[in-house]
Amino acid sequence: MRPGGRLTGLRQSIRACLSGQSNGEQLTVAATNRRGRSIHCQVTVSALRDASHQLRDVIMIMAERES
């Protein structure tokens, strides 16, 4: 899936997780699948922490949302 250029909300969610302001966020973005069809994609962004609860990275899970 290729995001369709409207990534502002996604960037904000990633930055919020990386800065420690959020443990996770969920949003829906317009995207294009590999066949060229327009879809809505649900994206979950979550903070990745180690055993000592130190922030290490973010995990993004993307799935096509049923219309």
N, CA, C and O atoms as a MOPAC input file, in Angstrom:
PM7 MOZYME 1SCF
protein

 N      0.83300 1    -1.16700 1     0.00000 1
 C      0.00000 1     0.00000 1     0.00000 1
 C      0.88500 1     1.23900 1     0.00000 1
 O      1.88000 1     1.31600 1     0.72000 1
 N      0.50300 1     2.19200 1    -0.81200 1
 C      1.24500 1     3.44500 1    -0.87000 1
 C      0.37000 1     4.55900 1    -0.32900 1
 O     -0.71100 1     4.80800 1    -0.86200 1
 N      0.82300 1     5.24000 1     0.73400 1
 C      0.04200 1     6.37600 1     1.22700 1
 C     -0.09000 1     7.43200 1     0.14900 1
 O      0.83000 1     7.63600 1    -0.64200 1
 N     -1.22500 1     8.10000 1     0.11500 1
 C     -1.53000 1     9.03000 1    -0.96100 1
 C     -1.10200 1    10.46800 1    -0.74400 1
 O     -1.78100 1    11.36400 1    -1.24400 1
 N     -0.03400 1    10.74300 1    -0.03900 1
 C      0.46000 1    12.09600 1     0.07600 1
 C     -0.04800 1    12.86800 1     1.27300 1
 O      0.52500 1    13.90300 1     1.61100 1
 N     -1.08400 1    12.41500 1     1.91800 1
 C     -1.64600 1    13.10500 1     3.08800 1
 C     -1.10600 1    12.43800 1     4.35600 1
 O     -1.83000 1    11.72300 1     5.05000 1
 N      0.15400 1    12.67800 1     4.64300 1
 C      0.79700 1    11.97000 1     5.74600 1
 C      0.96600 1    12.80600 1     7.00800 1
 O      1.61700 1    12.36500 1     7.95400 1
 N      0.39600 1    13.99500 1     7.03800 1
 C      0.58000 1    14.87400 1     8.18700 1
 C      0.13100 1    14.20000 1     9.48200 1
 O      0.86200 1    14.22100 1    10.47200 1
 N     -1.04800 1    13.61200 1     9.48800 1
 C     -1.56200 1    12.93600 1    10.68600 1
 C     -0.68700 1    11.77200 1    11.09900 1
 O     -0.48000 1    11.53800 1    12.29000 1
 N     -0.17300 1    11.04100 1    10.12800 1
 C      0.69700 1     9.90600 1    10.41500 1
 C      2.01400 1    10.38300 1    11.02500 1
 O      2.50000 1     9.80100 1    11.99500 1
 N      2.58100 1    11.42600 1    10.46600 1
 C      3.82400 1    11.99300 1    11.02600 1
 C      3.61300 1    12.44700 1    12.46200 1
 O      4.45700 1    12.20600 1    13.32500 1
 N      2.48200 1    13.10800 1    12.71900 1
 C      2.19600 1    13.59200 1    14.07100 1
 C      2.07000 1    12.43000 1    15.05500 1
 O      2.54900 1    12.52000 1    16.18500 1
 N      1.43300 1    11.34700 1    14.63300 1
 C      1.28200 1    10.17300 1    15.49700 1
 C      2.64000 1     9.53800 1    15.80200 1
 O      2.91000 1     9.15600 1    16.94100 1
 N      3.48700 1     9.42900 1    14.78700 1
 C      4.82400 1     8.85600 1    14.98200 1
 C      5.63000 1     9.73700 1    15.92800 1
 O      6.26900 1     9.23800 1    16.85400 1
 N      5.60100 1    11.04200 1    15.69400 1
 C      6.35100 1    11.96700 1    16.55700 1
 C      5.83900 1    11.93400 1    17.99300 1
 O      6.63100 1    11.99400 1    18.93300 1
 N      4.51800 1    11.83800 1    18.17200 1
 C      3.94200 1    11.77700 1    19.52400 1
 C      4.43500 1    10.53300 1    20.26200 1
 O      4.74700 1    10.59700 1    21.45100 1
 N      4.50500 1     9.40700 1    19.56100 1
 C      5.00500 1     8.17800 1    20.19000 1
 C      6.49800 1     8.27800 1    20.48800 1
 O      6.94000 1     7.87500 1    21.56400 1
 N      7.27900 1     8.80900 1    19.54900 1
 C      8.72400 1     8.92700 1    19.74700 1
 C      9.09300 1     9.91300 1    20.85000 1
 O     10.11900 1     9.75100 1    21.51100 1
 N      8.26200 1    10.93400 1    21.05100 1
 C      8.55500 1    11.93400 1    22.08200 1
 C      8.05000 1    11.50600 1    23.46300 1
 O      8.35900 1    12.15200 1    24.46500 1
 N      7.27500 1    10.42000 1    23.51800 1
 C      6.73300 1     9.96000 1    24.78700 1
 C      5.40100 1    10.58800 1    25.14900 1
 O      4.87400 1    10.32300 1    26.23000 1
 N      4.83400 1    11.42200 1    24.26500 1
 C      3.54300 1    12.05900 1    24.53300 1
 C      2.38500 1    11.07400 1    24.40600 1
 O      1.30300 1    11.31300 1    24.94200 1
 N      2.61100 1     9.96600 1    23.69500 1
 C      1.55200 1     8.98400 1    23.46700 1
 C      2.15900 1     7.58600 1    23.46600 1
 O      3.28400 1     7.38800 1    23.00700 1
 N      1.39800 1     6.61400 1    23.98800 1
 C      1.83500 1     5.21400 1    23.91500 1
 C      1.35800 1     4.55200 1    22.63400 1
 O      1.89700 1     3.52700 1    22.21700 1
 N      0.33800 1     5.14700 1    22.00600 1
 C     -0.17600 1     4.58900 1    20.76700 1
 C     -1.34000 1     5.39500 1    20.23900 1
 O     -2.08900 1     6.01300 1    20.99500 1
 N     -1.47800 1     5.37700 1    18.92900 1
 C     -2.55700 1     6.10200 1    18.27300 1
 C     -3.04800 1     5.29000 1    17.08600 1
 O     -2.33200 1     4.44800 1    16.54500 1
 N     -4.28600 1     5.56400 1    16.69400 1
 C     -4.89900 1     4.89400 1    15.55400 1
 C     -5.52000 1     5.95500 1    14.65100 1
 O     -6.17900 1     6.87500 1    15.13500 1
 N     -5.31300 1     5.82900 1    13.33700 1
 C     -5.90300 1     6.75900 1    12.39600 1
 C     -6.16500 1     6.05500 1    11.07900 1
 O     -5.64200 1     4.96900 1    10.82500 1
 N     -6.97600 1     6.67900 1    10.24800 1
 C     -7.30200 1     6.14600 1     8.93100 1
 C     -6.78200 1     7.11200 1     7.88500 1
 O     -7.01000 1     8.31800 1     7.97300 1
 N     -6.07600 1     6.57400 1     6.88500 1
 C     -5.52600 1     7.40400 1     5.81100 1
 C     -5.98300 1     6.85900 1     4.46200 1
 O     -6.22900 1     5.66300 1     4.30600 1
 N     -6.09100 1     7.76800 1     3.49100 1
 C     -6.38400 1     7.35300 1     2.12000 1
 C     -5.09400 1     6.80600 1     1.52800 1
 O     -4.02300 1     7.37100 1     1.74700 1
 N     -5.18800 1     5.71800 1     0.78500 1
 C     -4.00900 1     5.08300 1     0.20100 1
 C     -4.38000 1     4.45400 1    -1.13500 1
 O     -5.54800 1     4.43000 1    -1.52400 1
 N     -3.36900 1     3.94700 1    -1.82600 1
 C     -3.56300 1     3.23200 1    -3.08300 1
 C     -2.93000 1     1.85600 1    -2.92800 1
 O     -1.76500 1     1.74900 1    -2.54700 1
 N     -3.69200 1     0.79700 1    -3.22200 1
 C     -3.11000 1    -0.53700 1    -3.10100 1
 C     -2.22600 1    -0.83500 1    -4.31200 1
 O     -2.14200 1    -0.02100 1    -5.23200 1
 N     -1.58400 1    -1.96900 1    -4.31900 1
 C     -0.63500 1    -2.29000 1    -5.39400 1
 C     -1.30900 1    -2.48900 1    -6.74400 1
 O     -0.63400 1    -2.50600 1    -7.77400 1
 N     -2.61900 1    -2.63900 1    -6.75300 1
 C     -3.36000 1    -2.75900 1    -8.02000 1
 C     -3.86000 1    -1.40600 1    -8.52100 1
 O     -4.53900 1    -1.33500 1    -9.54600 1
 N     -3.52600 1    -0.33600 1    -7.80200 1
 C     -3.91200 1     1.00600 1    -8.21400 1
 C     -5.28400 1     1.44500 1    -7.73600 1
 O     -5.77400 1     2.50000 1    -8.14000 1
 N     -5.90500 1     0.65000 1    -6.88400 1
 C     -7.23100 1     0.97000 1    -6.37300 1
 C     -7.13800 1     1.83700 1    -5.12200 1
 O     -6.31400 1     1.57000 1    -4.24700 1
 N     -7.96900 1     2.86800 1    -5.02800 1
 C     -8.01500 1     3.72200 1    -3.84100 1
 C     -8.67900 1     2.96900 1    -2.69600 1
 O     -9.72700 1     2.34800 1    -2.87400 1
 N     -8.07200 1     3.02900 1    -1.53700 1
 C     -8.59200 1     2.35500 1    -0.34700 1
 C     -8.44900 1     3.27500 1     0.85900 1
 O     -7.80400 1     4.32100 1     0.78200 1
 N     -9.05100 1     2.87800 1     1.96100 1
 C     -8.82100 1     3.51800 1     3.24600 1
 C     -8.02200 1     2.52900 1     4.08300 1
 O     -8.35700 1     1.34700 1     4.16200 1
 N     -6.98000 1     3.02100 1     4.69300 1
 C     -6.05600 1     2.17100 1     5.43200 1
 C     -6.06400 1     2.57800 1     6.90300 1
 O     -5.84100 1     3.74300 1     7.23100 1
 N     -6.31700 1     1.62900 1     7.77400 1
 C     -6.26000 1     1.90300 1     9.20400 1
 C     -4.82500 1     1.66200 1     9.66400 1
 O     -4.25900 1     0.59400 1     9.43100 1
 N     -4.24700 1     2.66000 1    10.31500 1
 C     -2.86100 1     2.58300 1    10.76800 1
 C     -2.83400 1     2.69200 1    12.28800 1
 O     -3.41200 1     3.61200 1    12.86600 1
 N     -2.16200 1     1.75100 1    12.92100 1
 C     -1.95500 1     1.78400 1    14.36000 1
 C     -0.47100 1     2.04100 1    14.59500 1
 O      0.38200 1     1.29700 1    14.10900 1
 N     -0.17200 1     3.09900 1    15.34300 1
 C      1.20500 1     3.45800 1    15.67700 1
 C      1.36100 1     3.25000 1    17.17600 1
 O      0.60700 1     3.81700 1    17.96600 1
 N      2.34100 1     2.43500 1    17.57300 1
 C      2.54700 1     2.13700 1    18.98900 1
 C      4.00300 1     2.33900 1    19.37700 1
 O      4.91000 1     2.06900 1    18.59000 1
 N      4.21600 1     2.81600 1    20.59200 1
 C      5.56900 1     2.97900 1    21.11700 1
 C      6.14700 1     1.60000 1    21.43400 1
 O      5.45500 1     0.74200 1    21.98300 1
 N      7.40700 1     1.39200 1    21.08900 1
 C      8.11500 1     0.14900 1    21.40200 1
 C      9.07600 1     0.43500 1    22.55200 1
 O      9.97500 1     1.26800 1    22.43100 1
 N      8.87900 1    -0.25400 1    23.65000 1
 C      9.71900 1    -0.04500 1    24.83300 1
 C     10.43400 1    -1.33900 1    25.19500 1
 O      9.93400 1    -2.43100 1    24.92500 1
 N     11.60500 1    -1.20900 1    25.80900 1
 C     12.35800 1    -2.39300 1    26.21900 1
 C     11.90900 1    -2.83300 1    27.61600 1
 O     10.95600 1    -2.28600 1    28.17100 1
 N     12.59700 1    -3.81400 1    28.16800 1
 C     12.20000 1    -4.38300 1    29.46400 1
 C     12.26100 1    -3.36100 1    30.59600 1
 O     11.55000 1    -3.49600 1    31.59200 1
 N     13.10300 1    -2.34100 1    30.45000 1
 C     13.19600 1    -1.31100 1    31.49000 1
 C     12.31200 1    -0.10400 1    31.16800 1
 O     12.46400 1     0.96000 1    31.76800 1
 N     11.39600 1    -0.27300 1    30.22500 1
 C     10.41200 1     0.72900 1    29.82400 1
 C     11.01800 1     1.94800 1    29.12100 1
 O     10.39000 1     3.00400 1    29.04500 1
 N     12.23800 1     1.79200 1    28.61200 1
 C     12.85500 1     2.85200 1    27.82300 1
 C     12.25600 1     2.83100 1    26.41800 1
 O     12.10300 1     1.76800 1    25.81700 1
 N     11.92300 1     4.00000 1    25.90400 1
 C     11.39200 1     4.11600 1    24.55200 1
 C     12.48400 1     3.77700 1    23.54900 1
 O     13.57100 1     4.35300 1    23.59500 1
 N     12.20200 1     2.84000 1    22.63500 1
 C     13.19500 1     2.40400 1    21.66100 1
 C     12.83400 1     2.77500 1    20.22400 1
 O     13.71200 1     3.14200 1    19.44300 1
 N     11.55900 1     2.68300 1    19.87200 1
 C     11.14300 1     2.90100 1    18.48000 1
 C      9.62700 1     2.92600 1    18.42900 1
 O      8.96800 1     2.95200 1    19.46800 1
 N      9.07200 1     2.91800 1    17.23200 1
 C      7.63300 1     2.78400 1    17.06000 1
 C      7.34800 1     1.59400 1    16.15500 1
 O      8.17600 1     1.21400 1    15.32700 1
 N      6.18700 1     1.02200 1    16.32000 1
 C      5.69600 1    -0.05800 1    15.46500 1
 C      4.47000 1     0.47800 1    14.74900 1
 O      3.59100 1     1.07600 1    15.36900 1
 N      4.41400 1     0.26000 1    13.43000 1
 C      3.23700 1     0.66100 1    12.65400 1
 C      2.61300 1    -0.58900 1    12.03900 1
 O      3.29700 1    -1.40400 1    11.42100 1
 N      1.31700 1    -0.71800 1    12.22000 1
 C      0.56200 1    -1.80900 1    11.61900 1
 C     -0.47800 1    -1.18300 1    10.71400 1
 O     -1.25600 1    -0.32700 1    11.13700 1
 N     -0.48500 1    -1.62100 1     9.45100 1
 C     -1.41300 1    -1.06300 1     8.47700 1
 C     -2.33100 1    -2.17100 1     7.95600 1
 O     -1.88200 1    -3.28100 1     7.66700 1
 N     -3.61500 1    -1.85400 1     7.84300 1
 C     -4.58600 1    -2.81200 1     7.32200 1
 C     -5.65900 1    -2.08100 1     6.54100 1
 O     -6.07900 1    -0.98800 1     6.92100 1
 N     -6.10200 1    -2.68700 1     5.44600 1
 C     -7.18400 1    -2.08200 1     4.66100 1
 C     -8.44700 1    -2.09100 1     5.50000 1
 O     -8.80600 1    -3.10500 1     6.09800 1
 N     -9.11000 1    -0.95700 1     5.53500 1
 C    -10.35100 1    -0.82100 1     6.29100 1
 C    -11.52300 1    -1.14700 1     5.38100 1
 O    -11.60300 1    -0.66400 1     4.25100 1
 N    -12.41600 1    -1.95900 1     5.88100 1
 C    -13.59900 1    -2.31600 1     5.11100 1
 C    -14.50900 1    -1.10200 1     4.98600 1
 O    -14.72400 1    -0.38100 1     5.96000 1
 N    -15.03500 1    -0.87700 1     3.80900 1
 C    -15.92200 1     0.27700 1     3.57800 1
 C    -17.32600 1     0.01000 1     4.04000 1
 O    -18.19200 1     0.87700 1     3.91800 1

